[in-house]
Amino acid sequence: MPPNAVITGWGMYAPQRILTNQDLARMVDTSDEWIVTRTGIRERRIAADDETTTTLSVYAARDALAVAGLDPTELDLVIVGTCSPDYPLPATGVLVARDLGATRAAGFDLQAACSGFLFALATGSSFIRSGMYRNVLVLGVEVLSRFLDWHDRGTCVLFGDGAGAVILSASDQPGGLLGLELFSDGTGAEGIIVPAGGSACPASPQTSAEGGHFIHMSGADVYRYATRQLAESTLAALRSAGLGVDDIDQFVYHQANLRIIKSVGKQLQIPDEKVFVNIEKYGNTSAASVPMALVEAVASGRIKQGDRLLMAAFGAGYTAGAAVVEWTADPLQAFRAPGAQTRLGKPRSAGAATLGETAADEEAALPEVAAAG
Ligand SMILES: CC(C)(COP(=O)(O)OP(=O)(O)OC[C@H]1O[C@@H](n2cnc3c(N)ncnc32)[C@H](O)[C@@H]1OP(=O)(O)O)[C@@H](O)C(=O)NCCC(=O)NCCS
């Protein structure tokens, strides 16, 4: 029998700086009312100038390692699901392994946009089930604030920065990944795209002047596709697990838009109390959104040992991923683990402040449009 890949550790990190809808209304032509009614988002986190995808990853990963009771040297593999890496090369996964002291681990990045964590979870599970590795760190991490046009109200109000991590470990006990669906459809490539900076359109002064390195999105098209595809991917993952909607204890969806989550819940007749939502605090953190929601769902007591979860995400490509997971760990382990308390389920720590309350020098560090606007 191949080993099962069960989640033994989990952690998250949200940058301290909070950007509220009111702050955005001072930067672009928008309002708190528009953003809340169209998306459910009230605020999002923005990485500090000295924070990167690697540094966010390391915070989340350290907490996940502490919960699992693992030393970094016991990791065999580090997979970072991200579309906002520190650099086009080297891979963020390599830098994360270095900074963690995961000296035995191989590291790489996996790009499936907002579905990155689901694709990384599937990949990590496969390495464990094949017998090749015993402990895999799977991350979903983004610093998308560096890829946003802060003059474009159609995108800049939606996204935020953050990191989520799980440790997958080989186990002879039942549990872990029960069902999986990965999906991609490149006909939707233009729906969400950073058009420049790759081989198709290399970086140049012109691409920079034209905003080619920022996220461009056709919101209405993405919305339509996402509502349909998330429901279909959910059902496909359930079929692969031999389960139905009623067999799932908690649904942890990609937090892109509250209306999308509600629409999927309605299509599949999922009771509201089984759908975890934290979009109001973080916005769309892309690949980080599902693992951050998972960590907060566990910390809030909504996930218990033996529960079956469905995690699903949708993103640029288009891509979609859905996984049915049996949760085997003791949720309280997170609160016993050293160091984990600071960032786990209590992301709004004493040190956090809204933008309105930050010191002038911090405000100066905001994206330029804040000053312009
Ligand atoms: C972007 C999104 C929130 C827009 O909501 P919507 O209900 O489609 O928007 P509406 O059709 O009601 O309104 C569009 C209008 O609002 C305007 N608008 C866009 N952003 C705005 C903002 N931040 N504030 C105020 N008005 C805004 C548009 O310019 C447009 O105006 P127009 O009709 O004069 O051209 C929605 O389409 C969405 O969430 N799409 C999916 C995006 C997503 O999830 N992307 C990531 C996937 S991983």
Ligand as a Chemical Component Dictionary entry (heavy atoms), coordinates in Angstrom:
data_LIG
# 
_chem_comp.id                   LIG 
_chem_comp.type                 NON-POLYMER 
_chem_comp.pdbx_formal_charge   0 
_chem_comp.three_letter_code    LIG 
# 
loop_
_chem_comp_atom.comp_id 
_chem_comp_atom.atom_id 
_chem_comp_atom.alt_atom_id 
_chem_comp_atom.type_symbol 
_chem_comp_atom.charge 
_chem_comp_atom.model_Cartn_x 
_chem_comp_atom.model_Cartn_y 
_chem_comp_atom.model_Cartn_z 
_chem_comp_atom.pdbx_ordinal 
LIG C1  C1  C 0 -14.257 42.989 -10.816 1  
LIG C2  C2  C 0 -15.673 42.761 -10.300 2  
LIG C3  C3  C 0 -15.704 42.874 -8.803  3  
LIG C4  C4  C 0 -16.601 43.819 -10.891 4  
LIG O1  O1  O 0 -17.893 43.585 -10.411 5  
LIG P1  P1  P 0 -19.102 43.657 -11.397 6  
LIG O2  O2  O 0 -20.338 43.320 -10.642 7  
LIG O3  O3  O 0 -18.774 42.835 -12.610 8  
LIG O4  O4  O 0 -19.096 45.145 -11.758 9  
LIG P2  P2  P 0 -20.310 45.891 -12.396 10 
LIG O5  O5  O 0 -20.636 45.270 -13.726 11 
LIG O6  O6  O 0 -21.409 46.005 -11.412 12 
LIG O7  O7  O 0 -19.697 47.308 -12.578 13 
LIG C5  C5  C 0 -18.743 47.551 -13.542 14 
LIG C6  C6  C 0 -18.553 49.037 -13.477 15 
LIG O8  O8  O 0 -17.898 49.334 -12.243 16 
LIG C7  C7  C 0 -16.743 50.083 -12.515 17 
LIG N1  N1  N 0 -15.733 49.730 -11.545 18 
LIG C8  C8  C 0 -14.760 48.796 -11.673 19 
LIG N2  N2  N 0 -14.014 48.794 -10.557 20 
LIG C9  C9  C 0 -14.528 49.708 -9.738  21 
LIG C10 C10 C 0 -14.183 50.167 -8.447  22 
LIG N3  N3  N 0 -13.149 49.635 -7.781  23 
LIG N4  N4  N 0 -14.934 51.125 -7.896  24 
LIG C11 C11 C 0 -15.981 51.670 -8.526  25 
LIG N5  N5  N 0 -16.351 51.288 -9.757  26 
LIG C12 C12 C 0 -15.635 50.317 -10.341 27 
LIG C13 C13 C 0 -16.368 49.707 -13.913 28 
LIG O9  O9  O 0 -15.606 50.745 -14.506 29 
LIG C14 C14 C 0 -17.699 49.558 -14.578 30 
LIG O10 O10 O 0 -18.166 50.820 -14.904 31 
LIG P3  P3  P 0 -18.944 51.087 -16.294 32 
LIG O11 O11 O 0 -20.149 50.219 -16.244 33 
LIG O12 O12 O 0 -19.227 52.545 -16.249 34 
LIG O13 O13 O 0 -17.980 50.684 -17.349 35 
LIG C15 C15 C 0 -16.181 41.356 -10.732 36 
LIG O14 O14 O 0 -16.356 41.333 -12.114 37 
LIG C16 C16 C 0 -15.259 40.253 -10.316 38 
LIG O15 O15 O 0 -15.058 40.003 -9.154  39 
LIG N6  N6  N 0 -14.727 39.508 -11.301 40 
LIG C17 C17 C 0 -13.860 38.414 -11.002 41 
LIG C18 C18 C 0 -12.494 38.927 -10.675 42 
LIG C19 C19 C 0 -11.644 37.899 -10.020 43 
LIG O16 O16 O 0 -12.080 37.175 -9.174  44 
LIG N7  N7  N 0 -10.383 37.863 -10.434 45 
LIG C20 C20 C 0 -9.423  37.013 -9.871  46 
LIG C21 C21 C 0 -9.729  35.614 -10.200 47 
LIG S1  S1  S 0 -8.610  34.581 -9.395  48 
# 
loop_
_chem_comp_bond.comp_id 
_chem_comp_bond.atom_id_1 
_chem_comp_bond.atom_id_2 
_chem_comp_bond.value_order 
_chem_comp_bond.pdbx_ordinal 
LIG C1  C2  SING 1  
LIG C2  C3  SING 2  
LIG C2  C4  SING 3  
LIG C2  C15 SING 4  
LIG C4  O1  SING 5  
LIG O1  P1  SING 6  
LIG P1  O2  DOUB 7  
LIG P1  O3  SING 8  
LIG P1  O4  SING 9  
LIG O4  P2  SING 10 
LIG P2  O5  DOUB 11 
LIG P2  O6  SING 12 
LIG P2  O7  SING 13 
LIG O7  C5  SING 14 
LIG C5  C6  SING 15 
LIG C6  O8  SING 16 
LIG C6  C14 SING 17 
LIG O8  C7  SING 18 
LIG C7  N1  SING 19 
LIG C7  C13 SING 20 
LIG N1  C8  SING 21 
LIG N1  C12 SING 22 
LIG C8  N2  DOUB 23 
LIG N2  C9  SING 24 
LIG C9  C10 SING 25 
LIG C9  C12 DOUB 26 
LIG C10 N3  SING 27 
LIG C10 N4  DOUB 28 
LIG N4  C11 SING 29 
LIG C11 N5  DOUB 30 
LIG N5  C12 SING 31 
LIG C13 O9  SING 32 
LIG C13 C14 SING 33 
LIG C14 O10 SING 34 
LIG O10 P3  SING 35 
LIG P3  O11 DOUB 36 
LIG P3  O12 SING 37 
LIG P3  O13 SING 38 
LIG C15 O14 SING 39 
LIG C15 C16 SING 40 
LIG C16 O15 DOUB 41 
LIG C16 N6  SING 42 
LIG N6  C17 SING 43 
LIG C17 C18 SING 44 
LIG C18 C19 SING 45 
LIG C19 O16 DOUB 46 
LIG C19 N7  SING 47 
LIG N7  C20 SING 48 
LIG C20 C21 SING 49 
LIG C21 S1  SING 50 
# 
